[in-house]
Amino acid sequence: MREEHPEMSIERLCRLMGLSRSWYYARPVAAQKKAHKDVELRDAIERIVLEFAGYGYRRVTAALRRGLDCEL
């Protein structure tokens, strides 16, 4: 959420999501990196699907593995 809404304070974002600020700061760095990689993968999938609308999940997976957009 922080990346999507940089204009909002951490305090406000946590309050909107019903979390404490200590939860935000206590998250492991590995979880943050995984979340970032997940977003990158989602974006890569979306780019492939938009470019090749007829592709199903098998072709999209193959395209990702071939490196058309990113590494899987």
C-alpha positions as CSV (number, residue, x, y, z in Angstrom):
1,M,0.0,0.0,0.0
2,R,2.8,2.4,0.8
3,E,4.1,2.1,-2.8
4,E,0.6,2.7,-4.2
5,H,-0.1,5.7,-1.9
6,P,3.2,7.5,-1.2
7,E,1.3,10.7,-0.3
8,M,-0.3,9.1,2.7
9,S,1.5,8.7,6.0
10,I,2.4,5.3,7.4
11,E,0.2,6.0,10.4
12,R,-2.8,6.7,8.2
13,L,-2.3,3.7,6.0
14,C,-2.0,1.4,9.0
15,R,-5.1,2.8,10.6
16,L,-7.1,2.3,7.3
17,M,-5.9,-1.3,7.2
18,G,-6.5,-1.9,10.9
19,L,-2.9,-2.6,11.7
20,S,-0.5,-1.1,14.2
21,R,2.5,0.9,13.1
22,S,4.7,-1.5,14.9
23,W,3.5,-4.2,12.6
24,Y,4.7,-2.2,9.6
25,Y,8.1,-1.6,11.0
26,A,8.5,-5.2,12.3
27,R,8.0,-6.8,8.9
28,P,11.0,-8.8,7.8
29,V,12.9,-7.4,4.9
30,A,12.6,-10.7,3.1
31,A,8.8,-10.3,3.0
32,Q,9.2,-6.8,1.5
33,K,11.5,-8.1,-1.2
34,K,9.1,-11.0,-1.9
35,A,6.2,-8.6,-2.2
36,H,8.2,-6.4,-4.6
37,K,9.1,-9.5,-6.7
38,D,5.5,-10.5,-6.8
39,V,4.5,-7.1,-8.1
40,E,7.1,-7.3,-10.8
41,L,5.9,-10.7,-11.8
42,R,2.3,-9.6,-11.9
43,D,3.3,-6.6,-14.1
44,A,5.2,-8.8,-16.5
45,I,2.2,-11.2,-16.8
46,E,-0.1,-8.2,-17.5
47,R,2.2,-6.9,-20.2
48,I,2.4,-10.3,-21.9
49,V,-1.4,-10.7,-21.7
50,L,-2.0,-7.3,-23.1
51,E,0.4,-7.8,-26.0
52,F,-0.8,-11.3,-26.8
53,A,-4.5,-11.4,-25.8
54,G,-5.0,-15.0,-27.0
55,Y,-2.4,-16.4,-24.7
56,G,-3.5,-18.8,-22.0
57,Y,-1.6,-19.5,-18.8
58,R,0.6,-22.1,-20.5
59,R,1.8,-19.7,-23.2
60,V,2.2,-16.9,-20.7
61,T,4.3,-19.1,-18.5
62,A,6.4,-20.2,-21.5
63,A,6.9,-16.5,-22.5
64,L,8.1,-15.7,-18.9
65,R,10.5,-18.6,-19.0
66,R,11.8,-17.6,-22.4
67,G,12.6,-14.2,-20.9
68,L,10.3,-12.2,-23.1
69,D,9.5,-10.0,-20.2
70,C,11.2,-11.2,-17.0
71,E,12.7,-14.2,-15.3
72,L,10.5,-16.6,-13.4
